[in-house]
Amino acid sequence: MPNTMSQKTAREGLSNPELFEGGVYVTKNGVAELFVQTAAERQLEEAERLRERQSNALLKLVMKARLEVTEGKTVSPEIALQRLRSARK
């Protein structure tokens, strides 16, 4: 769970990134104004979000392909290769 600290404490601790590990809510007059986390944590968070988006995209492609197969919207491998070769020209 993220910690909470005042703006003054946050300013004084900027040279010490360990203080912000796990995320810290910075408060002003007792009200959370800002959320601070280390750059390493942010990069991990963004990488995880990217993996999640890629997984969702792959799942959508698989579901669309399954639907097309059940609807009979398929072509033989020969026709697919023929279309690919003609698209390259």
Contact map, one row per residue, 1 for C-alpha under 8 A:
11100000000000000000011000000000000000000000000000000000000000000000000000000000000000000
11110000000000000000011110000000000000000000000000000000000000000000000000000000000000000
11111000000000000000011110000000000000000000000000000000000000000000000000000000000000000
01111100000000000000000111100000000000000000000000000000000000000000000000000000000000000
00111110110000000000000111100000000000000000000000000000000000000000000000000000000000000
00011111110000000000000001110100000000000000000000000000000000000000000000000000000000000
00001111111000000000000001110000000000000000000000000000000000000000000000000000000000000
00000111111100000000000000000000000000000000000000000000000000000000000000000000000000000
00001111111110000000000000000000000000000000000000000000000000000000000000000000000000000
00001111111111000000000001000000000000000000000000000000000000000000000000000000000000000
00000011111111000000000000000000000000000000000000000000000000000000000000000000000000000
00000001111111100000000000000000000000000000000000000000000000000000000000000000000000000
00000000111111111010000000000000000000000000000000000000000000000000000000000000000000000
00000000011111111000000000000000000000000000000000000000000000000000000000000000000000000
00000000000111111000000000000000000000000000000000000000000000000000000000000000000000000
00000000000011111111000000000000000000000000000000000000000000000000000000000000000000000
00000000000011111111100000000000000001000000000000000000000000000000000000000000000000000
00000000000000011111100000000000000000000000000000000000000000000000000000000000000000000
00000000000010011111100000000000000000000000000000000000000000000000000000000000000000000
00000000000000011111111100000000000111000000000000000000000000000000000000000000000000000
00000000000000001111111100000000000011001000000000000000000000000000000000000000000000000
11100000000000000001111100000000000011001000000000000000000000000000000000000000000000000
11100000000000000001111110000000001111000000000000000000000000000000000000000000000000000
01111000000000000001111111000000001110000000000000000000000000000000000000000000000000000
01111000000000000000001111100001111100000000000000000000000000000000000000000000000000000
00011110010000000000000111110001111100000000000000000000000000000000000000000000000000000
00011110000000000000000011111111110000000000000000000000000000000000000000000000000000000
00000110000000000000000001111111100000000000000000000000000000000000000000000000000000000
00000000000000000000000000111110000000000000000000000000000000000000000000000000000000000
00000100000000000000000000111111000000000000000000000000000000000000000000000000000000000
00000000000000000000000000111111100000000000000000000000000000000000000000000000000000000
00000000000000000000000011110111111000000000000000000000000000000000000000000000000000000
00000000000000000000000011110011111000000000000000000000000000000000000000000000000000000
00000000000000000000000011100001111100000000000000000000000000000000000000000000000000000
00000000000000000000001111000001111110000000000000000000000000000000000000000000000000000
00000000000000000001001111000000011111000000000000000000000000000000000000000000000000000
00000000000000000001111100000000001111101100000000000000000000000000000000000000000000000
00000000000000001001111000000000000111111100000000000000000000000000000000000000000000000
00000000000000000000000000000000000011111110000000000000000000000000000000000000000000000
00000000000000000000000000000000000001111111000000000000000000000000000000000000000000000
00000000000000000000110000000000000011111111100000000000000000000000000000000000000000000
00000000000000000000000000000000000011111111110000000000000000000000000000000000000000000
00000000000000000000000000000000000000111111111000000000000000000000000000000000000000000
00000000000000000000000000000000000000011111111100000000000000000000000000000000000000000
00000000000000000000000000000000000000001111111110000000000000000000000000000000000000000
00000000000000000000000000000000000000000111111111000000000000000000000000000000000000000
00000000000000000000000000000000000000000011111111100000000000000000000000000000000000000
00000000000000000000000000000000000000000001111111110000000000000000000000000000000000000
00000000000000000000000000000000000000000000111111111000000000000000000000000000000000000
00000000000000000000000000000000000000000000011111111100000000000000000000000000000000000
00000000000000000000000000000000000000000000001111111110000000000000000000000000000000000
00000000000000000000000000000000000000000000000111111111000000000000000000000000000000000
00000000000000000000000000000000000000000000000011111111100000000000000000000000000000000
00000000000000000000000000000000000000000000000001111111110000000000000000000000000000000
00000000000000000000000000000000000000000000000000111111111000000000000000000000000000000
00000000000000000000000000000000000000000000000000011111111100000000000000000000000000000
00000000000000000000000000000000000000000000000000001111111110000000000000000000000000000
00000000000000000000000000000000000000000000000000000111111111000000000000000000000000000
00000000000000000000000000000000000000000000000000000011111111100000000000000000000000000
00000000000000000000000000000000000000000000000000000001111111110000000000000000000000000
00000000000000000000000000000000000000000000000000000000111111111000000000000000000000000
00000000000000000000000000000000000000000000000000000000011111111100000000000000000000000
00000000000000000000000000000000000000000000000000000000001111111110000000000000000000000
00000000000000000000000000000000000000000000000000000000000111111111000000000000000000000
00000000000000000000000000000000000000000000000000000000000011111111100000000000000000000
00000000000000000000000000000000000000000000000000000000000001111111110000000000000000000
00000000000000000000000000000000000000000000000000000000000000111111111000000000000000000
00000000000000000000000000000000000000000000000000000000000000011111111111000000000000000
00000000000000000000000000000000000000000000000000000000000000001111111111000000000000000
00000000000000000000000000000000000000000000000000000000000000000111111110000000000000000
00000000000000000000000000000000000000000000000000000000000000000011111110000000000000000
00000000000000000000000000000000000000000000000000000000000000000001111111000000000000000
00000000000000000000000000000000000000000000000000000000000000000001111111100000000000000
00000000000000000000000000000000000000000000000000000000000000000001100111110000000000000
00000000000000000000000000000000000000000000000000000000000000000000000011111011000000000
00000000000000000000000000000000000000000000000000000000000000000000000001111111000000000
00000000000000000000000000000000000000000000000000000000000000000000000000111111100000000
00000000000000000000000000000000000000000000000000000000000000000000000000011111110000000
00000000000000000000000000000000000000000000000000000000000000000000000000111111111000000
00000000000000000000000000000000000000000000000000000000000000000000000000111111111100000
00000000000000000000000000000000000000000000000000000000000000000000000000001111111110000
00000000000000000000000000000000000000000000000000000000000000000000000000000111111111000
00000000000000000000000000000000000000000000000000000000000000000000000000000011111111100
00000000000000000000000000000000000000000000000000000000000000000000000000000001111111110
00000000000000000000000000000000000000000000000000000000000000000000000000000000111111111
00000000000000000000000000000000000000000000000000000000000000000000000000000000011111111
00000000000000000000000000000000000000000000000000000000000000000000000000000000001111111
00000000000000000000000000000000000000000000000000000000000000000000000000000000000111111
00000000000000000000000000000000000000000000000000000000000000000000000000000000000011111
